Amino acid sequence: MGLENSMKAERGSAFFYENSQQYVLKNASMRYSSLPPQTRVLWAKSGEAGGRHGLLSHLLDVAAVAECILELESSAGMRWAASQMGLPADLVPRWVATIVGLHDFGKAIPGFQAKWEAGKLADIAQGLAFPPSACTVDNHACATAAILGPLLRKASGAERDWCTKVVQAISAHHGYHFLSSEVDGGRPFNEPKPWAQARQALFDAYWRTLSPQGVPHSETLNLTTVNWLAGLTSAADWIASNPEWFPLGERGHDALSDYFLHARQLARAALAHIGWRAMQVLLRQDAPTSDLLARVAGQESLSARPLQSVGDALLKAAQGPALLLVEAPMGEGKTELAFLAHLRLQAINAHRGLYVALPTQATGNAMFRRVQRFLQRFVEKPTDIQLVHGGAAMNEDVVRLRGIDHSCEAALSASAWFAQRRRPLLSPYGVGTVDQALLCTLNVKHHFVRLWGLSNRVVVLDEVHAYDTYTSGLIVVLLQWLKAAGSSVVLMSATLPRARRDELLAAWNVAANDVPELPYPRVLLADDVGVRGDTFSARTLPPIHLHGLGTQLEDMADTAVEQLAGGGCGALIVNTVDRAQALYRMLRERLQGTATELLLFHARFPADDRRRLEQRVLEKFGATETRPQRALLVATQVAEQSLDIDFDFMLSDLAPVDLLLQRAGRLHRHADRVRPPSHARAQLWVAGLMPEFPDLEETAWGFVYDPYILGRTWAKLQHETLLQLPEDIDRLVQWVYGSDPLPEGLAQSVQDSIELAAYGEHLANEKRQRQQALNATLDSSVDLGEAYNGKPRGNEEGDDIRNKTRLGRDSVTLIPVEKTAEGWKVGDCIFQPDQMLDNATARQLYNRQVSVSKPAIVRHFQTGGCGALPASFAENGLLRYFYPLVLNDGCYTLDKLCIKLDKELGLVLEPVSLTDGGKQ
């Protein structure tokens, strides 16, 4: 395209520089042909057929992408960037793009140029020498950090520290920030003088071509801005490095200004192909709360619930990015309020999108559909949405959305580009696990790309009570980063202890003394004005009759079968997978020949089976008009949170009171459902809630939950026979997690067990987890050098114990395959383990992944007890972090343990039978 057409295209963009014609004329003399030969020959990328892409061209390509990305951002986002960068908002896109494009400046060193023999020979032909001592430094990103600062300062007039920080930011584009000791070693040693001259000419030509106007008035940059800039740099580099979108070479342009204008056209086309579109505000016109909620819910008319009315009143008065904390019982419409909060806060602050973070993949899958339906009712232009967790590629909704051409006018699609590792949070809309957001706070590869994606967003964290002290510590740090990045946050919980609430609010700079005292249920909003809140009347649920039960599985099975006599649907929620499998087996035998549907749901099924089971659970027990007349669900904690399922009666293992209340919230959840006469009253049986304190080691419950909290829960519920929700929620939660003395009348041995042994362990564990969180997380309030010192680098796969989003036992991800004479078999497919896999087989294997945390199994696979990883796994991007579980006659034998895959039970771990012969 000629220059005239290029200029016409520019006038259609979001930011058009009025003086661009003068700018082009002013810089018309900047041409490739006028560059010194030593500068023009410098290469950045080599093609498969021997082609080359010049370094200056690549820098301009990346700058063009960065500028076009920023032009798609909201005015509020640019105002935030302007305030951080020390520039007027209208100058931010060009200034930031100019900085970002310099990311690969360090490729103009002998050590890098020597990596491609043809490129090296071309350099030599133009007078650039390669003495061995000068080639010892070859890390071009580190070289950028070492040599670019003085050139940038001289050209820009910015302060020294400001220049140092932006150079450090763009130098991190391969995943990690360099420490000062690494930067010191990034300068070439004993380099011949022509190299510095070639770099100076390269820099001058680049800077004159882009000509950013004005001088940054900020003396330095805070860590949030440094990481925002680093995230943008990585994203722009990924896009501009794709030769399908940015062909190698000078593309027929001699004038550098023409080349850059054409690169902008390519950038806009690439962004459109990806599905990276201009930010759009969903709430175009205000409406009453009930009308908006009806639209959110997809109903013709709807009356707002008290929670939603109170919450929306606070939201409509919000000023600036805000934190909304919702403490309300189950079934009050918290999710709909979160969607409404996005509409309101986005309209006020021009937030670029929404991310909803859930505790588990299962709850993320369920929420993904709800968010899709919500967006379809409000988006007016095509929009990308991603499911953000390790099993997203297997989700049927994602597969359907990915098949939609995201460059067309479809309302929602899921771009394959955004779906790649480290990129999903760049999409404007997402649903996934909280872990994906928490990786922003850890020194994992490209953590700043995730932070860029969450900046200027509305981030919803559901079930914030559901995490241990360590993960809660990471959430606190995440809130600090999000506040600094101009985002708004919605926190939701039905059962939040006071100390945890105060900690979350403090992360948003809300002092405990400023928080108004409000009875439960309550809503608090903190914004630029301050903190305020309100309370409301929640819907009173039917009273739940509480019964104690022995810890033996026979006790649970007997009670469940007895309750089925009158029909109905019941849930049995236990604390471990082994216990769930044993209980299922017992019930299967007892219910054989009866018209009772029996389902088992836990986390040790292969991922595709688990997904199908999850869908069956929702179909049988969700908000459906038809459901089984007699059915039992045996499940672990996967059925505890965020799934909209409803039961006539429930049996549960003893668990912390807040989690018991969450489980109880699935009892008679749908108020308009007609119950069998025998289940007109909601009833909950709790195993272990007997006069004698249960043995937490024998049951293994003490390995799953904090024994001290279990003990206080047991003590508090001893004399409770009726639970009235929501009235009892806050009373019970605050007592169990508070410091009030144990009730009178407990045996001295029980008191000692809880208050002495368990309490001491509890305090030590709390202290240890808090320290672990501090050691792992990055502090947004400190300087770049201090923030990363002592923070080991890791991968988001969580293979480094120091960079985990959750504690607990280590785990390995296994993929069961059957060994046959022809090869390894998965489904109907047979493949050779020592050969590369086709995409279909790799995807089929990936869909079969299952996580196991039994220590003996983890050690066996992590230490190579299974042998070297075969080529089919080691050389495949989907599978290289997984281990094949090679089943021989359906079993993998490890010492005295047999690992089996059962269609009904999932992965079963059981002792080797003496008659099995120990085959492997």
N, C-alpha and C positions, 0 to 999 in steps of 0.2 A: 504494500500500500504506500502511495506517495505521501510527501509531507503534508500537502493540502488536505488529503483525506484523513491523515492522522490527526491533524488539528481539529477537523470536524468531529472526529470521534471523541477527542478530548473534551469538547464542549458538552457532550452528553454525560460526562462523568459527574459524580457527586461534588468534587472539588475541581474547579477550573481556574487556573491562574490567569487573571485578566491580562497580565503582561507577558503571556507565554510567547506571543509572536516576537516581541522585543527580545525576550530571553533567547529564543532560537537564533535570531539575527546576531545577538551579542556573542553567542557561542558558536557561530557558524564555522569559525576557523578551527574548532576542536574536531579533528578528524583522525580516524585510524591511520590514514596514510601519512599524517604529519607527526605521529608518535615516534620517539626514538626506537630503532629496531629492537634494542634490548628490552624495551617495555612491551612492544606489540607482540613479541614472540613468547612472552610468559604465558604458560598454559594453566588452566584450572581443572579441566576434565578431558579425558581421552575417550574416544568412541571405539566401538567394537571393530569397525572397519578401518581403524587407524586415523579417524578424524580427530580434530582437537577443538576445544572451546577455550578461547583466550580468557585470561584472568580478568581483564577489564570488562569483557562482555558479561562474564558471570556475575561480577559485582553489580553491574547495572541491571541484570535480570532480577537479582534478589531484591535490589532496591525498588524496582518496579512492582514486584509482588507485594512487598511490605507496604508501599504507598497505597496500592489498590485495596489491600485488606483494611487499612485504616480508613479509607474513604467509605467503606461499607459499615463502619462503626457509627454509633450514635453520637450526637452532639455532646451528650453528657459524658460519654466515654472519652471524647477528645478533650473536654474541659478538665476531667480528672488527669489525663496524661499531661495536659498543659501545665496544670498546677504542680505536678511532680517534676516535669522536665525543666520548668522555668522558662516557658515560651508562650506566646499568644496561641490560642487554640487553632487559628487558621494556618499557622506555620508548622504545627506539629506533624502532619503527614509527611511533608517533604523533609523536615529535619530528621525525624525518626527513621524514615526510609534511607536517607543518606548514611546515617550511622549504621543501620542494619546491613546495608550492602557491603560495608567494609569488613564483614565477618571473616572473609577468606584472604584478607590482605597478606597474612603470613605465609601464603603459598609462594610468595615472591622471595623465596630463600633457596640456597643451593640444595639443602637437604631434601626439600619437597620436590623441587624441579628434577632432581636426579631419580625420582621413583619411576618415571616413565622414560624408557631408553630413547624413544623417538623424540620426545619432547626435550630431553637433555641434549641430544645431538643438535637439535634446532637452536637451542640456547647457545651452545658452544659456537655454532656457526655465526652467531651475532656478537661474539666477543665476551660471553659470560663464562667464566672459568669455574671449575669444580674441584678445588683442592680438597683432599680427604678431610682435613680438620674442619672445613666449613660445612661439610655434609653430615657431621655427627648429630646436629640438631635437625630433626625432620618433622616434628609435630607442628603443623602449620597453624593450628588453633592457638597453641601456646605461644607461637611466634607472633601472632597477631597481638596478643596481650602484652608481649614484651616490647614490640617496636612501633606500634601504631600511635601510642599516646602523644608523644611530642609533636608528630605531624598534625594530629587532630587539633591539639591545643593551638598551634601556630595558625592554622587555617580558620578555626572557628572563633577564636578569642575567648573561649570558655575557660572557666577556672580549672586549675590542674586536677583537683580531686574529681570534679565532674567528668573530665575527659577520662581519667583513670577508671572510673566506675562504668562508664558506657562501654569502654573497650573491654573491660572484664566481662561485662554482660554479653556482648556479641561473641566473645571468644569461647563462651561455654556452649556453643551450638552443637557440639558432639555429645552433650549430655551432662557434663559436670563443670562446676566452677573450678578454676585453677587456684591453688594455694599460692601465697606469695613466694614460697621457696621454689615452686614449679615455674612460676613466671620468670624468676631470676635466671633460670636455666634455659629459657626459651629463645634467647638471642643467639644468632649464629656466631660461631667463634672463628676469628681469623678470616673473615669474609673479604674477598677482593672488592675494591672500591666501586666498580661498575654496578654491583648489585644494589647498593644504596642509591645510586643515581637512577637506576631503572625504577626502583620503588618510588622515589620522589616524583619522577615524571608520571608514573602510574597514578599516584595519589592526586597530583595537580590536575591531570586530565579528568579524573573521576569527579573531583570536587568542583571544578569549573563547569562540568556538564550538568550537575544537579543544582549547584548554586543555592544552597539553603540560605534564606534571608534572616537577618536578626542575629542576636547573640543571647544564648541562655543566661538568665540572670540568677539561676540557682548555683550555689557554690558546690553542692554535692547532691547525690541521689541516695534515697533510703533503699533498704534491701528489697522492699516490695517492688519498687520501680525498676531496680536492677533485674529482678526476676521476670517482671512483665516484659521488659525489653529482650531478655534472653529467650523467653517463650516465643515472642513474635519472630525473632531471628531464626529460630529452629524451624518454625512452621513455614516461613517464607523460603528458607533454603531448601526444604523438602520439595516444595512445589516447583521452584525455579530449577532444581536439579533434574527434573524429569525431561529427558530429551524429546519425548513425544509432544510435550507442550512448548518446550524451548529448544528448537533445533540447534545443533552445534554450529559454530562459526559466526561471522559478522552479518549474515543474513542479507547481504546485498546493500548494506548501508555503510557509507564512509563517514558521514557526519555523525558524531556521537549523539547529538541531540535527536537526530532521526532514529538512531538505533534505540534510544531510550523510549521515545514515543511508541515505537513499534513493540518494544518489550512490554510496555503498559497494555497494549492491545492483547498481546499474548497472555499477559497476567489476568486480565479481565475474562478472557475466554477460558483459561484454566480454572479460575475460581468458579465460573458458571458451570463448567464440567463437573467440578467437585461437588457443587451444591452449596458453595459458600456465598451466601446472598446478603444483601443489605439488611440491617436490623429493622424489624417492623414491630411497632407497638400494637398489641392485640386489642386493647380496650380503646377503641376509636371514639366512643361516645359514652358518657356517664349514664348510669341507670340506677334505680333503687336496688337495694341489696337483694331483695327477693327475686327481682327480674334477672339480675345477673346470675344468681345461684340457679335459677331455673334453666338458664342457658348453659351454665357449667354442667349441670346434671342431665341436660338433654330432655327436659320436660317442658310442657306448655306453660305450666304455672307451678309455683312452689313457694311455700311460706318459709322464710328464713328461721332457723332454729335460734334460740337465745344466744348460744355461743357465736353463731355466725353474725347475728345483729350487733352484738357487743364488739366482736373482733373487727367487723367492717367499719364501725364508727371510729375505732382507733386508727384504722388504716387510712381512712379518708382524710384524717387530720395530720398524717405523717409528713414530716419535712426532712428530706434527704434520705439516704440509705438507712434502713431500720432493721432492728431485731425484734421479731414477734415471737413471744414465748407463750405457747398454748398448753395449759394443764387442764385436761378435761377427760371424762370417762369415755370408754369405748362406745362407739355408735352415736356420737354427738355431732358428727359431720366435720371432723378436724381436717380431713383430706380436702373436702370442698372449700373449706376456709383457706387452706394453703393455696389452692388454685386461685381463689379470689384475691389473696394477698399478692400473688404474682401479677395479676391484672392491675391492681392498684399501685403497687410499688414500681412496676415497670412504667406505668403511665406517668408517675411522678418523677422517676429518676432515669427513664430511658434505658433500663437494664436490657442487655442484649439477649437474655434468654432465661431458662429455668433448668435447674438440676435437682431431682428428687432422689435423696440418698436413703436407702433402706438397710436393715440389718443383714439380710440374707439374699441370695440369688432368687429363692422362691418368692419372697415378698417383692423383690424388684420386678420379677416377671409379671406378677399380678398387677402391680402398679403401672407397668408399661402400657397395658391396654387402657387403663383409666386415663392416663395422660394423653394417649393418642386420641381418645374420644373427646377429651377436653379441647385439645388443640384444633381438631377438625371443626369445632363449632366457632372458633375465633380467628384462625389464620385466614388472611385474604390473599396472600402470595405464597408460592411454594416455600416449604420450610423443611429443614433436615431435623431428624430426631434419631438418637442412638440409645440402644440398651447397653449399659456400661458395666459388664462384669465378664468373668472368664468363660461363661457358657453362652454368651450372647449370640454367637454364630449359629447355635443350635435352635434358637427360638423361632417358632414358625412365623410369628408376626414380623420379626426382623427379616427373615428370608423373603416374605412377601413384600415388605417395604424396600428391600434391596433390589428387588426385581423391577421397581418403578424407575423410570428414567428421571433422575433428579434434575436434569436440565430442562424438563418440560414443565407444564403447568399443574402437575398433580399437587394437591395440598400438602401431603406429607410423603417423605421418602427417607431412606436410610442409605446415605452415600457410603460406598465401599472404601473410599479414601479416608473418611473420618473414622471408619471402623477399625483401621489398623492400629497396632499397638502404640500406646502413648498419645493417640490422637482423638479418641472419642469425646473427651471433654471440650475440644475445640468446637464441636457442633453446638449450635445455640440451645438445643433442647435435648435433655437426656434424663434417663432413669437408670439407677443402678445401685450398687452397694456403697455404703459409707466408706469402705476401704479404698475405693477408687479416688475419692476426694481426699482422704487422709494421706495418700501418697504425696500430696502437695507439701506436706510438712516434714518429709523425710528426705535425706540426701540420696534418693534413688535417681536413676538415669532419666534426664529430662523432666524432673519434677516440676520445673518452672513452666513447662508447656501446659501441664495440668492447671497450674495456678493461673496462667494467662486465660485458659478456657473458663475458669470459674470467676475471674475478675469481672466486675460490673454485671453480675448475674444475680438472680434470686436463687438461693440454695435452701432447700427444704431438708431438714434432718428429722426423720421420723423415729419414734421409739427411742429417744435419747437416754432413757433409763436403762436400756438393755445391754450396757457394756460394762466391762470391769474397769478398775481404776486406771489401768494402763491405757486402754483405748479411749476412755473418757479424757485422759490427759492429752491425748492426741487431738480429740475434738476441741478441747479448749484452745490449743494452739491453732487449729484450723480456723476457729472463729476470729482469732487475732489477725491472721493473714487475710481473711475475707473482709473484715472491717477496713483494714489498710488498703485493700484493693478496690474499695468502692462498691462492694456487693451488699445486698440485703439477705437476711437469713430468717427462716421460719423454723423454730424448734417445737416439736410436738411430743407430748407424753401424757399418759394417763396416770402414771405412778412415779413421780419424780421426787426423790428425797430432797429435803431442804438444802442440805450441804451441797449436793450436786447442782441444784438450781442456782445457788449463790455463786458457785464456781463458774458456771456458764455465763451468767450475767457479768461477772467481773471481767471475763475475757472480752466483753464488749464495752469495757470501761464504765460499767454501772456498779457503783458502790452499794454494798448491802444496806447501808443506812438510807439510801435514796429510794429503795424499793418499797412501794406502798404495801401495807399489811392487808391482804385480801383473803377472804375465806375461799376454800376450794369449792367448785372449779373456778379458775381464773385465767385471765389473759393479760399479758404485759407487753407494752411496746416501748422500745428505747430508740430514739432518733436524735437528730441534731438539736432538738429542743430540750430533751431530757427523757425521763422515764415516767410512764403513767400506766394505769391499768383499770380493770373492772372485773366484777364477778357476775355470775348469772345463775339462773336456775336450770339445772340439767334434768333431763328426763329420768324419772325414777324407774329403775328396772325392777322386775319381779324379785322378791327376796329369794336368796339362795340358801337352802338348808344344807348345813355343813355337817358331814359325818366323818368320823375317823375310821381307819382301816388298817389291817396288819400290813407288813412290808412284803409278805410272801406273794408271789405271782398267783398262787392258788386263790388267795383272798380276793384279788382283783378279778380273776376269771369268774369265780363264784358269783360275785356281786353283779358283774356285767351280764352274765347269763340270766340271773334272776330278774334284772331290770328289763331284759328283752321280752319277758313273758307277756308284757302288755304292749309290745310293739315299740316303735320309735327308733331314733338314731342316737347312738352314744359315742363318746370319745374317751379313749384311754391314753393319756399322755404320760410317758415315762421318761426317765432322765438319761438312759443310755441305749445305744443301738442293740447291744447284746440282750438287754432286758426286753426291748420291743420285739425282737425276733423270737425270743423264748415265749413271751406272752402270746404272740400271734400263733405260734405252733400249738400251744395249749388250747387256745380258743378254736382253732381250726378243727382240732380233734373233737372238741365238745360240741361244736355246732354242725358237725357233718350230718347231712341229711335234713337239715332245717332250712327254711326259706329265709336265711339271714345272709346279707352281703357283708363280707369281711375284707377290710382293706388294711394294708400296712404301708406306712409312709415315714421314711427316715432319710438321712443324708448319705447312706452307704449303698445306694443304688447307682449303677452307671448313669451318667448324666441324661442320656436319652430316655431311659426307663423312668428316671426320677421326674423328668418333665411330663411324661405321659401320666404318671401317678398323680402329680400335682394337679393336672387338668381333671382327672377323674374325681379327686377330692373336691374340687370346686364345683364340678357338675353334680355330685351326689349331695353335698352338704352346703352349697353356697346359696345365693339368693335366687333360687329356682322354685318354680311352682310345683314341680313334681320331684319327689325324693323317695328313697326306699322306705317301705313300711317297717322293715327291721334291718338295721345295719350297725356295724361297729367299725370305728376307725382306731387302729392302734398306731400311735405316732410318737415321735420325739419332739424336741423343741421346735422343729420346723413348722409345726402347726400352731405355734404359740402366738405369733405376731403378724399383724397386717393382712392376714388372709381373711376374707369376709366369709367365714363359715359359721354354721349355727347347729347346735346340738340340743337334744331333749334332756340328756343327762350326761354327767362327766365323772370320770375317775382320774385322779392324778397322783403321781409321786409327790412327796414333799419337795418343795422348791422355795426359794426366797419369796416373801409375801408379795412383792410387786409382780413377780412372774406368775404366781398362783392367781392373782387377781386378773392378769392378762388372760390366762387360760379360762378363768371363770367368765370372762367377758364374751366367750363363745357359747355360753349357756343362754338359751332363750334370747339370742341376739336379735332375731327378727320378730318384733313384738306382734305382728299381725298373723303370724303362722299359727295354724290350728294344731295343737299338740294332742297326742294320745291321752286319754283320760288319766292313765297311770302316771303321766309326766306333766300333769297340769302345774305341779310345783317344780321349780328348778332345784336340782339336787347335785351336790358336789361331794364326792368321797375322796379323802386325802390319805394315801398310804403313808403310814408312819405317824399319823396324828392320833396316837394312842397314849394312854397314861404312862407307858414306859418309853423313854427316849430311844429312838431308833439307833442302831449301830451304823454310823455313817461310812465306816470302812467296808463292812460286809455288804452293804447295799451299793457301794461305790459312789453314793451321792456326795460324799465329802470331797471326792476328786473332781466333781463337776461344779459344785457351788461352794462358796465360803462357808465352812462349818459354823462359824460364829453367827452369820446371818440366818442360816438354817435353824440354829438353836433358838435364836430370838423369835423367829417365825413360829416354830413349834410351841414355844412358851406362850406367845401371845394368843395363838389360836386354840390353845387347850380348852378354854372355857367359852369359846365362841360357837354358838350353834346356828346362828342366822347372820348372813352377810347381806347388808342392805346397800346396794350400789346405786348411785355413786357416793352416798353419804359416808360410808365406812372406808373408802379408798385412802383418803388423806390421813385419817386417824391411824389406820394400821401401818401405812408406809412410813409415816414420820416416827411412829413409836419404834418399829423394828430397826430403822436406820438411825435412830436417835440414841440418847444415852440414859434414858430412864431405867431405874433398877428393874430386875426381873420380877414378875408377879410373885406374891407370897404363896407358900404352900408347896413349892417345888422341893423335891428331895435334894438333900445337900450334895449328893454325888452328881446330880444333874446340874445344879448351880455351879459346882466346881468345874464340871466339864465345859460348860458354856462360858462362864465368866473368867476362868483362869486359863485353862489350856487353849480353848478356841479363841478367846479374846486376844491373848498374847500373839497367837499365830496370825490373827486378823490384822492387828496393828503392824506387825512385821511385814506382812504381805502388802498392806496398803503403802507403807513406806517404800518398800522395794519397787513396787509398780510405779509409784510416782517418780522415783529416781530414774527408773528405766525410761519412762516417757520423757523426762527432761534430757536424759543422755541421748535419746534418739532424735528428738525433734529439733527443727531449725527455728531459732528465735527471730521473729520478724522485726524486733525493735533494736537489734544490734547491727554493727557494721559488717560488711561483707566478709572481711578477713576473719573476724571473730566468730561469725555465725557458722562457718564451715570447718573451723579447726576442731579436730577430734571427732568429726562426724564421718564415719566410714562410708564409702560409696557402696551402693548395692543396686540390685535390679528389682523391678516391680514384681517379679515372680515371688519375692519374699524368701529367696534362698539364703539370705543373710539374716541371722537371728537378731542383729542389731537394727534392722530396717523392716520390722514387721508392723503391720497395723493392728494385730491382735496377738496376745500371748497365748498360753495354753501349750499343749504338747505339739511338738513338731509333727508334720505330716508329709506324706508322699502321695503323688498322684499316679495311680496305676491305670493301665488299660488292659483289661482281660482279653486274651486271645487263646484260642485252642490250638494245641500242637497236633498236626496231622502228618501223615507220611508225605503229603504233597507240599507242605509248608505250614505257615501259620494261618489260622482262619478267624475271621471276624464276620459274623452274619453268614451270608452265602459267599463271601469273597475270600479267596485264598491268595496269599502273597508270600514272597520270599523275604525273610528278615534282613538279608545282607544286600538287598537291592533297593534302589530309590523307588519311592511310591508315586503312583499317579494321584492327582488331586482328589479324586472321588474316594479312593481307599483311605488316604490320609484324613479326609473329612469324616469318614465313617469311624475310623479309629478314635479321632478326637472326640467324637460324640459319645464314646463309651467310657470316658474318664470317670474315675471314682477316687475319692480321697480317703486315705487311711492314716490313723494317728497312733496305732498300737506301737509302742517303742521298739519292740523286737523287729517288727516289719520295717519300720522307718530306718533303723540301723542297718538292716540287711541290704536294703536297696541303696541307701546313700553311701555305704562303704564299699559298694561293688560286689556284694555277695551274690548278686544275680549275674555277674559277668559284665563285660563291657557292653555299653549301649549299642545295639545293632545299627547298621547304616540306615535302615528304614526309619529309625527314630532320630538318630544323631544328626542326620543330614536333612531333616525336615523341619521347617520353621514352626509348624503347628505342634510337633511332637517332641522336640529336643529336650524339653524340661520334664517329660513324663517317662515312666518306666513300664515296659511290657510285663504283664503278669501272665506268664506262659503256663496254661493249664494243661496237665497231662491226665487224660481220663477225668476231666472236670475238677482236678485238684492241683494246688501248688503246695508242696510240703516244705515247711521251714522248721527245722529241728523237730519238735513234737507238736507243731501247729499245722493244721491243714486249712488252706484258704480256698473256699469254694464259691462259685457264683451260682446262686439259686434264682430262678426266674421270679418266684414269689417273695423270697426273703432278702434278696440283694446279696451283697458280699458277706459270706458267713465265715467267721473265724472260730475254729473248734479244735479240740485235741485230736491228734491222729489216733484212729481206732487201731487196736492191736491186730485186727484182722485185715487192715488196709495194706499192710506190708510196707508202708511208708514210701509209696511210689511218688516220683516227681517227674 
